[in-house]
Amino acid sequence: MIKKLLPLAIIISQTSGIQAAEWTIDGRINQDMAYDDNIRMQSGEDKRSSFIYEFLPQLNAGYKSGATQLTANVGYGVEVYSNKLEATRQKVNANVAGSYQTQSVNYGLGVNYNLQPARNTAADDTGNFNSNAARTNWSVSPTMAYTLTEQDTLSTSIQYGQSLYSKDDAVVNSSLTDNSNVGANIGWGHRWSEQYTTTLSGSVSFYQSDGDVRQTNNKSYSVTLGNSYLFNERWDVYLDVGYRYTDSENTLLGIVFNHASQGFLINSALNYTGEVISSGLSFNQSLNPDGNGQLNQQSKVALNLSYRLTETVTAQASTQYQKTKSVSTFVINNDRSNITASAALNWKVTPFVFLNASYSYRKQISEQLLNGVADSPDSNRIMLTLGYNWQGLSLSR
């Protein structure tokens, strides 16, 4: 995948001709040592604990010349478990983002690639933490924004992405299904003042999943009105509210079932940024495909708090509640609630080295009954992170 991203970087960089150019490069290395008392989020005797070591280096690069900007980063990591029943896992993350600005039009392109254990994203994906599969996710998104006036902007974008799952999932009797999505969006934005901005957008999205037993096709249409307001240097708020209509076709063992649903799309937050205390309260509701062949509506409320104890020591706390419900089928299948809470203490040892100690709790409550009782496993994790930030190099001509 990295070889595919490099030509994109070369093409964008060459568009700047002989104008003054600046290159930057930096990176970081994180090492995590953790203990989790229920790594697979199982109940009763099926619980499995382990010490976990993660090594995660990342390299970042940037290029800027005239109207052209380009950023790229690539990271590779491994997860090693003390529990002999767990195999070593790999992580890969790479992305390239480029933009080109003319007098009235901004062109952009983003390409992302991510590989990691499927259970690391289970809360937002399938809800299945007991999987051995690896999840590969990639996407490409071209964008264009046209400045109509000093206050008005017209923008459009296209997104295409896939989620692919490895088939070496012998532990679980349910196989994960690959899925793809393509969407288009057009929007108008008006800046009423330096503090207040309004947006209006319409979008259409198509989701498809082809499993061995079930195939699904979903079409979703939405209209969204957005508002953002900057009260002052410390307080800001935004509220995006939309209406969606979703049409789903499910094919199970050759039998076709059609299902339609409608609802609201919400993206909202209230943020405060101070010299000592920073906090954020957000609520979001969106549609996301999963590896079970479903299209889910996920509603999430989150609270974050940061407190600077000294110039080099910061305390952080966060909590989140997420409700997942399928909108592509009228049958309850893997609907659930996920609760997380965490606390951390971060120490900036030097400008290049930091140390982080954290504790996190997670719980999943399934609406499916197991022996007449809702399954609700939980886990506790303590972690110590040692990180090194390389300030990098900057060159210009």
DRENZA-491756 format. One record per residue (C-alpha): residue number from 0; chain; z, x, y. Coordinates in nm, 4 decimals, always signed. Example, Ala and Ser with C-alpha at 12.3 -4.5 7.8 and 13.67 -1.06 7.14 Angstrom:
! DRENZA-491756
    nr   kette         up       east      north
     0       A    +0.7800    +1.2300    -0.4500
     1       A    +0.7140    +1.3670    -0.1060
This chain:
! DRENZA-491756
    nr   kette         up       east      north
     0       A    +0.0000    +0.0000    +0.0000
     1       A    +0.0795    +0.2875    +0.2380
     2       A    -0.2744    +0.4232    +0.1909
     3       A    -0.4078    +0.0823    +0.2962
     4       A    -0.1975    +0.0824    +0.6132
     5       A    -0.3055    +0.4293    +0.7337
     6       A    -0.6678    +0.3343    +0.8183
     7       A    -0.5331    +0.0540    +1.0376
     8       A    -0.3260    +0.3055    +1.2338
     9       A    -0.6258    +0.5365    +1.2791
    10       A    -0.8581    +0.2576    +1.3981
    11       A    -0.6124    +0.1263    +1.6560
    12       A    -0.5293    +0.4762    +1.7844
    13       A    -0.8975    +0.5622    +1.8364
    14       A    -0.9530    +0.2644    +2.0687
    15       A    -0.7622    +0.4403    +2.3467
    16       A    -1.0318    +0.7040    +2.3967
    17       A    -0.9195    +1.0064    +2.5923
    18       A    -0.6381    +0.8400    +2.7896
    19       A    -0.2936    +0.9974    +2.8064
    20       A    -0.1165    +0.9446    +2.4760
    21       A    +0.2395    +0.9705    +2.3473
    22       A    +0.3534    +1.0097    +1.9879
    23       A    +0.7086    +0.9581    +1.8640
    24       A    +0.8684    +1.0035    +1.5253
    25       A    +1.2262    +0.9456    +1.4098
    26       A    +1.4140    +0.8331    +1.1016
    27       A    +1.7395    +0.7527    +0.9330
    28       A    +1.9132    +0.7981    +0.5991
    29       A    +2.1747    +0.5531    +0.4717
    30       A    +2.3949    +0.6018    +0.1677
    31       A    +2.5940    +0.3007    +0.0438
    32       A    +2.8748    +0.3026    -0.2109
    33       A    +2.9883    -0.0461    -0.3061
    34       A    +3.1846    -0.2426    -0.5633
    35       A    +3.0878    -0.6007    -0.6489
    36       A    +3.2996    -0.8122    -0.8853
    37       A    +3.0144    -1.0528    -0.9716
    38       A    +2.6743    -0.8928    -0.9072
    39       A    +2.4797    -1.1697    -1.0888
    40       A    +2.6764    -1.4602    -0.9360
    41       A    +2.7748    -1.6114    -1.2700
    42       A    +3.0752    -1.8211    -1.3697
    43       A    +3.3512    -1.7649    -1.6241
    44       A    +3.2964    -1.5025    -1.8921
    45       A    +2.9406    -1.4331    -1.7740
    46       A    +3.0659    -1.2441    -1.4684
    47       A    +2.9549    -0.8809    -1.4497
    48       A    +3.1043    -0.6246    -1.2089
    49       A    +2.9776    -0.2805    -1.1130
    50       A    +2.9943    +0.0063    -0.8682
    51       A    +2.6627    +0.0388    -0.6828
    52       A    +2.5130    +0.3431    -0.5100
    53       A    +2.2177    +0.3013    -0.2745
    54       A    +2.0102    +0.5750    -0.1137
    55       A    +1.7859    +0.4441    +0.1648
    56       A    +1.5791    +0.6841    +0.3822
    57       A    +1.3323    +0.5519    +0.6412
    58       A    +1.0745    +0.7162    +0.8679
    59       A    +0.9499    +0.5557    +1.1913
    60       A    +0.6474    +0.6512    +1.4033
    61       A    +0.5024    +0.5272    +1.7289
    62       A    +0.1880    +0.5784    +1.9333
    63       A    +0.1072    +0.4678    +2.2880
    64       A    -0.2013    +0.5352    +2.4956
    65       A    -0.3105    +0.3237    +2.7874
    66       A    -0.3406    -0.0354    +2.6716
    67       A    -0.2885    +0.0494    +2.3041
    68       A    +0.0441    +0.0549    +2.1207
    69       A    +0.1125    +0.1203    +1.7554
    70       A    +0.4343    +0.1357    +1.5527
    71       A    +0.4799    +0.2066    +1.1832
    72       A    +0.7694    +0.2645    +0.9485
    73       A    +0.8096    +0.3275    +0.5798
    74       A    +1.1238    +0.3356    +0.3689
    75       A    +1.2033    +0.3946    +0.0040
    76       A    +1.5335    +0.3447    -0.1723
    77       A    +1.7073    +0.3138    -0.5069
    78       A    +2.0017    +0.1099    -0.6369
    79       A    +2.2033    +0.2748    -0.9135
    80       A    +2.4718    +0.0832    -1.1084
    81       A    +2.7736    +0.2149    -1.2986
    82       A    +2.7437    -0.0817    -1.5378
    83       A    +2.5220    +0.0433    -1.8203
    84       A    +2.3737    -0.3055    -1.8665
    85       A    +2.2091    -0.2777    -1.5243
    86       A    +1.8884    -0.0807    -1.4690
    87       A    +1.8136    +0.1301    -1.1628
    88       A    +1.6290    -0.0737    -0.8997
    89       A    +1.3726    +0.0410    -0.6444
    90       A    +1.3131    -0.0675    -0.2860
    91       A    +1.0052    -0.0113    -0.0714
    92       A    +0.9496    -0.1326    +0.2826
    93       A    +0.6475    -0.0546    +0.5016
    94       A    +0.4950    -0.2174    +0.8058
    95       A    +0.2442    -0.1478    +1.0801
    96       A    +0.2203    -0.3343    +1.4106
    97       A    -0.0445    -0.2752    +1.6752
    98       A    -0.1446    -0.4306    +2.0059
    99       A    -0.4198    -0.3905    +2.2624
   100       A    -0.3871    -0.5255    +2.6158
   101       A    -0.6742    -0.6134    +2.8484
   102       A    -0.6387    -0.7618    +3.1950
   103       A    -0.5852    -1.1143    +3.0615
   104       A    -0.5718    -1.0946    +2.6809
   105       A    -0.3278    -0.9285    +2.4411
   106       A    -0.4480    -0.8736    +2.0843
   107       A    -0.1970    -0.8000    +1.8091
   108       A    -0.1899    -0.7350    +1.4376
   109       A    +0.1048    -0.6994    +1.1997
   110       A    +0.1009    -0.5953    +0.8336
   111       A    +0.4169    -0.5946    +0.6186
   112       A    +0.4941    -0.4896    +0.2621
   113       A    +0.8291    -0.5214    +0.0849
   114       A    +0.9450    -0.4558    -0.2717
   115       A    +1.3018    -0.5191    -0.3886
   116       A    +1.5004    -0.6858    -0.6701
   117       A    +1.4431    -1.0616    -0.6658
   118       A    +1.8160    -1.1329    -0.6819
   119       A    +1.8669    -0.9525    -0.3466
   120       A    +1.6855    -1.2424    -0.1759
   121       A    +1.7998    -1.5161    -0.4150
   122       A    +2.0061    -1.7031    -0.1543
   123       A    +1.6935    -1.7641    +0.0552
   124       A    +1.4491    -1.7810    -0.2363
   125       A    +1.5227    -1.9231    -0.5829
   126       A    +1.9032    -1.9286    -0.5921
   127       A    +1.8767    -1.7314    -0.9186
   128       A    +2.0944    -1.4175    -0.8958
   129       A    +2.0684    -1.3613    -1.2721
   130       A    +1.7112    -1.2322    -1.2631
   131       A    +1.5794    -0.8894    -1.3574
   132       A    +1.2474    -0.9478    -1.1814
   133       A    +1.1248    -0.7466    -0.8857
   134       A    +0.9866    -0.9354    -0.5860
   135       A    +0.6896    -0.8023    -0.3924
   136       A    +0.6178    -0.9683    -0.0609
   137       A    +0.3315    -0.8826    +0.1736
   138       A    +0.1836    -1.0489    +0.4789
   139       A    -0.0746    -0.9992    +0.7534
   140       A    -0.0729    -1.1744    +1.0904
   141       A    -0.3294    -1.1352    +1.3718
   142       A    -0.2310    -1.2777    +1.7113
   143       A    -0.3919    -1.3324    +2.0506
   144       A    -0.2325    -1.4321    +2.3808
   145       A    -0.4412    -1.5275    +2.6857
   146       A    -0.2869    -1.5262    +3.0325
   147       A    -0.4144    -1.8324    +3.2162
   148       A    -0.2066    -1.7874    +3.5330
   149       A    +0.1042    -1.5944    +3.6313
   150       A    +0.3098    -1.8765    +3.4803
   151       A    +0.0927    -2.0014    +3.1908
   152       A    -0.0023    -1.8378    +2.8621
   153       A    -0.2128    -1.9683    +2.5739
   154       A    -0.1495    -1.8068    +2.2349
   155       A    -0.2774    -1.8388    +1.8813
   156       A    -0.1935    -1.6740    +1.5501
   157       A    -0.2840    -1.6789    +1.1817
   158       A    -0.0515    -1.5800    +0.8985
   159       A    -0.1266    -1.5066    +0.5359
   160       A    +0.1246    -1.3875    +0.2794
   161       A    +0.2070    -1.3668    -0.0903
   162       A    +0.5241    -1.3357    -0.2959
   163       A    +0.4692    -1.1795    -0.6384
   164       A    +0.7270    -1.1474    -0.9172
   165       A    +0.7337    -0.9011    -1.2043
   166       A    +0.7342    -1.0499    -1.5541
   167       A    +1.0040    -0.8294    -1.7123
   168       A    +1.2684    -1.0991    -1.6794
   169       A    +1.4056    -1.1123    -2.0330
   170       A    +1.7603    -1.2086    -1.9289
   171       A    +1.6662    -1.5489    -1.7942
   172       A    +1.4837    -1.8215    -1.9814
   173       A    +1.2990    -1.9352    -1.6676
   174       A    +1.0084    -1.7342    -1.5326
   175       A    +0.9469    -1.6977    -1.1602
   176       A    +0.6111    -1.8059    -1.0204
   177       A    +0.3932    -1.6265    -0.7663
   178       A    +0.3201    -1.8159    -0.4466
   179       A    +0.1025    -1.7777    -0.1388
   180       A    +0.0911    -1.9313    +0.2044
   181       A    -0.1524    -1.9425    +0.4939
   182       A    -0.0866    -2.0892    +0.8362
   183       A    -0.2327    -2.1223    +1.1844
   184       A    -0.0539    -2.1814    +1.5126
   185       A    -0.1645    -2.2521    +1.8692
   186       A    +0.0761    -2.2718    +2.1601
   187       A    +0.1099    -2.2971    +2.5350
   188       A    +0.3907    -2.1431    +2.7375
   189       A    +0.4929    -2.2093    +3.0972
   190       A    +0.7419    -2.0013    +3.2928
   191       A    +0.9120    -2.2274    +3.5459
   192       A    +1.1243    -1.9454    +3.6839
   193       A    +1.2520    -1.6020    +3.5887
   194       A    +1.5244    -1.7769    +3.3888
   195       A    +1.3540    -2.0841    +3.2383
   196       A    +1.0530    -2.1013    +3.0035
   197       A    +0.9004    -2.3927    +2.8104
   198       A    +0.6631    -2.3743    +2.5108
   199       A    +0.4600    -2.6349    +2.3224
   200       A    +0.2941    -2.5484    +1.9922
   201       A    +0.1217    -2.7043    +1.6937
   202       A    +0.0819    -2.5526    +1.3486
   203       A    -0.0559    -2.6203    +1.0030
   204       A    +0.0550    -2.4439    +0.6853
   205       A    -0.0652    -2.4437    +0.3262
   206       A    +0.1593    -2.3328    +0.0363
   207       A    +0.0388    -2.2836    -0.3188
   208       A    +0.2162    -2.1871    -0.6411
   209       A    +0.0563    -2.1421    -0.9840
   210       A    +0.3075    -2.1310    -1.2675
   211       A    +0.2618    -2.1461    -1.6426
   212       A    +0.4091    -2.4981    -1.6577
   213       A    +0.3881    -2.6357    -1.3040
   214       A    +0.1399    -2.5914    -1.0194
   215       A    +0.2103    -2.7065    -0.6641
   216       A    +0.0035    -2.7478    -0.3482
   217       A    +0.1717    -2.8298    -0.0177
   218       A    +0.0289    -2.9082    +0.3246
   219       A    +0.2579    -2.9182    +0.6256
   220       A    +0.1784    -3.0129    +0.9859
   221       A    +0.4163    -2.9731    +1.2781
   222       A    +0.4531    -2.9970    +1.6575
   223       A    +0.7303    -2.8033    +1.8340
   224       A    +0.8725    -2.8084    +2.1871
   225       A    +1.0704    -2.5013    +2.2896
   226       A    +1.3008    -2.4203    +2.5802
   227       A    +1.4731    -2.0942    +2.6686
   228       A    +1.7079    -2.0290    +2.9585
   229       A    +1.8687    -1.7063    +3.0771
   230       A    +2.1869    -1.8001    +3.2634
   231       A    +2.2642    -1.4435    +3.3696
   232       A    +2.2678    -1.0920    +3.2262
   233       A    +2.5212    -1.1972    +2.9616
   234       A    +2.4430    -1.5556    +2.8601
   235       A    +2.1186    -1.6954    +2.7201
   236       A    +2.0232    -2.0019    +2.5188
   237       A    +1.7103    -2.1282    +2.3471
   238       A    +1.6268    -2.4517    +2.1674
   239       A    +1.3059    -2.5203    +1.9728
   240       A    +1.2766    -2.8678    +1.8186
   241       A    +0.9783    -2.9861    +1.6156
   242       A    +0.8621    -3.2657    +1.3903
   243       A    +0.6862    -3.1984    +1.0592
   244       A    +0.4981    -3.3975    +0.7969
   245       A    +0.4561    -3.2474    +0.4488
   246       A    +0.2246    -3.3667    +0.1712
   247       A    +0.2875    -3.2207    -0.1764
   248       A    +0.0968    -3.2327    -0.5026
   249       A    +0.2805    -3.1292    -0.8204
   250       A    +0.1023    -3.0813    -1.1527
   251       A    +0.3382    -3.0719    -1.4509
   252       A    +0.1864    -3.0325    -1.7989
   253       A    -0.1404    -3.1787    -1.6687
   254       A    +0.0251    -3.4794    -1.5017
   255       A    -0.0107    -3.5025    -1.1233
   256       A    +0.2749    -3.6260    -0.9021
   257       A    +0.2278    -3.6767    -0.5272
   258       A    +0.5161    -3.6657    -0.2830
   259       A    +0.5384    -3.6880    +0.0966
   260       A    +0.8269    -3.6005    +0.3265
   261       A    +0.9009    -3.5620    +0.6957
   262       A    +1.1731    -3.4077    +0.9020
   263       A    +1.2700    -3.1867    +1.1930
   264       A    +1.2215    -2.8142    +1.2525
   265       A    +1.4924    -2.6516    +1.4647
   266       A    +1.5477    -2.3009    +1.5966
   267       A    +1.8388    -2.2696    +1.8398
   268       A    +2.0944    -2.0140    +1.9527
   269       A    +2.3551    -1.9466    +2.2177
   270       A    +2.4191    -1.5756    +2.2797
   271       A    +2.6688    -1.3785    +2.4844
   272       A    +2.6405    -1.0032    +2.5441
   273       A    +2.9312    -0.8321    +2.7151
   274       A    +3.0541    -0.4792    +2.7584
   275       A    +3.3332    -0.5320    +2.5037
   276       A    +3.2614    -0.8599    +2.3235
   277       A    +2.9266    -0.9950    +2.2015
   278       A    +2.8724    -1.3150    +2.0046
   279       A    +2.6062    -1.5533    +1.8842
   280       A    +2.5992    -1.9077    +1.7483
   281       A    +2.2760    -2.0328    +1.5927
   282       A    +2.1353    -2.3281    +1.4002
   283       A    +1.7991    -2.3241    +1.2247
   284       A    +1.6015    -2.5601    +1.0032
   285       A    +1.2723    -2.4438    +0.8515
   286       A    +1.0422    -2.4707    +0.5490
   287       A    +1.0185    -2.1845    +0.2982
   288       A    +0.8407    -2.1550    -0.0405
   289       A    +1.0330    -2.0128    -0.3363
   290       A    +0.9698    -1.8512    -0.6738
   291       A    +1.0460    -2.1756    -0.8587
   292       A    +0.7211    -2.3300    -0.7337
   293       A    +0.8917    -2.5421    -0.4702
   294       A    +0.8781    -2.5802    -0.0936
   295       A    +1.2313    -2.5950    +0.0443
   296       A    +1.3873    -2.7151    +0.3660
   297       A    +1.6652    -2.4752    +0.4617
   298       A    +1.9279    -2.5647    +0.7227
   299       A    +2.1454    -2.2777    +0.8421
   300       A    +2.4332    -2.2390    +1.0866
   301       A    +2.5646    -1.8901    +1.1643
   302       A    +2.8324    -1.7327    +1.3842
   303       A    +2.8470    -1.3624    +1.4717
   304       A    +3.1105    -1.1703    +1.6670
   305       A    +3.1272    -0.8060    +1.7756
   306       A    +3.4221    -0.6363    +1.9488
   307       A    +3.4125    -0.2799    +2.0805
   308       A    +3.7536    -0.1263    +2.0148
   309       A    +3.6728    +0.2152    +2.1658
   310       A    +3.3650    +0.4030    +2.2834
   311       A    +3.2850    +0.4909    +1.9214
   312       A    +3.4498    +0.2169    +1.7113
   313       A    +3.3232    -0.1425    +1.6832
   314       A    +3.4544    -0.4335    +1.4748
   315       A    +3.2163    -0.7053    +1.3538
   316       A    +3.2552    -1.0397    +1.1778
   317       A    +3.0076    -1.3065    +1.0720
   318       A    +2.9898    -1.6252    +0.8701
   319       A    +2.7004    -1.8456    +0.7588
   320       A    +2.6427    -2.1757    +0.5821
   321       A    +2.3002    -2.2630    +0.4414
   322       A    +2.1802    -2.5837    +0.2763
   323       A    +1.8653    -2.5703    +0.0615
   324       A    +1.6808    -2.8858    -0.0422
   325       A    +1.3383    -2.9246    -0.2027
   326       A    +1.0844    -3.1281    -0.0029
   327       A    +0.7920    -3.0835    -0.2427
   328       A    +0.9346    -3.2993    -0.5224
   329       A    +1.1425    -3.6142    -0.5492
   330       A    +1.3423    -3.4642    -0.8388
   331       A    +1.6592    -3.2667    -0.7564
   332       A    +1.5799    -2.9164    -0.8719
   333       A    +1.7870    -2.6201    -0.7599
   334       A    +1.9217    -2.7867    -0.4438
   335       A    +2.2263    -2.5884    -0.3356
   336       A    +2.4579    -2.4620    -0.0625
   337       A    +2.5278    -2.0953    +0.0125
   338       A    +2.8288    -1.9661    +0.2041
   339       A    +2.8740    -1.6077    +0.3211
   340       A    +3.1392    -1.4321    +0.5290
   341       A    +3.1747    -1.0658    +0.6162
   342       A    +3.3811    -0.8239    +0.8238
   343       A    +3.2958    -0.4646    +0.9120
   344       A    +3.4267    -0.1646    +1.1036
   345       A    +3.1690    +0.0793    +1.2392
   346       A    +3.2561    +0.4304    +1.3584
   347       A    +3.0015    +0.6392    +1.5485
   348       A    +3.1203    +0.9818    +1.4381
   349       A    +2.8569    +1.1711    +1.6405
   350       A    +2.5388    +1.0625    +1.8204
   351       A    +2.3640    +1.1190    +1.4855
   352       A    +2.6202    +1.0167    +1.2211
   353       A    +2.7967    +0.6853    +1.1654
   354       A    +3.0425    +0.5488    +0.9077
   355       A    +3.0713    +0.1814    +0.8225
   356       A    +3.3319    +0.0051    +0.6060
   357       A    +3.2714    -0.3605    +0.5201
   358       A    +3.3812    -0.6537    +0.3054
   359       A    +3.1623    -0.9547    +0.2202
   360       A    +3.2218    -1.2807    +0.0357
   361       A    +2.9536    -1.5149    -0.0952
   362       A    +2.9594    -1.8476    -0.2759
   363       A    +2.6864    -2.0726    -0.4122
   364       A    +2.7411    -2.4412    -0.4856
   365       A    +2.4706    -2.5996    -0.6992
   366       A    +2.3931    -2.9713    -0.6988
   367       A    +2.2865    -2.9436    -1.0616
   368       A    +2.5678    -3.0305    -1.2989
   369       A    +2.6647    -2.7869    -1.5741
   370       A    +2.8717    -2.9634    -1.8437
   371       A    +2.9403    -3.2396    -1.5934
   372       A    +3.0632    -2.9982    -1.3251
   373       A    +2.8804    -2.8463    -1.0282
   374       A    +2.8401    -2.4722    -1.0796
   375       A    +2.9932    -2.2762    -0.7892
   376       A    +3.0155    -1.9000    -0.8590
   377       A    +3.1366    -1.6562    -0.5954
   378       A    +3.1653    -1.2809    -0.5490
   379       A    +3.3467    -1.0180    -0.3443
   380       A    +3.1967    -0.6870    -0.2337
   381       A    +3.3479    -0.3895    -0.0556
   382       A    +3.1157    -0.1200    +0.0753
   383       A    +3.1236    +0.2158    +0.2509
   384       A    +2.8089    +0.3341    +0.4329
   385       A    +2.7393    +0.6844    +0.5576
   386       A    +2.4348    +0.7007    +0.7819
   387       A    +2.2401    +0.9676    +0.9651
   388       A    +2.0050    +0.8854    +1.2526
   389       A    +1.7434    +1.1508    +1.3238
   390       A    +1.6560    +1.1411    +1.6931
   391       A    +1.3105    +1.2684    +1.6083
   392       A    +1.0348    +1.4183    +1.8215
   393       A    +0.8258    +1.3007    +2.1154
   394       A    +0.4906    +1.4529    +2.2044
   395       A    +0.2484    +1.3654    +2.4828
   396       A    -0.0855    +1.4865    +2.6158
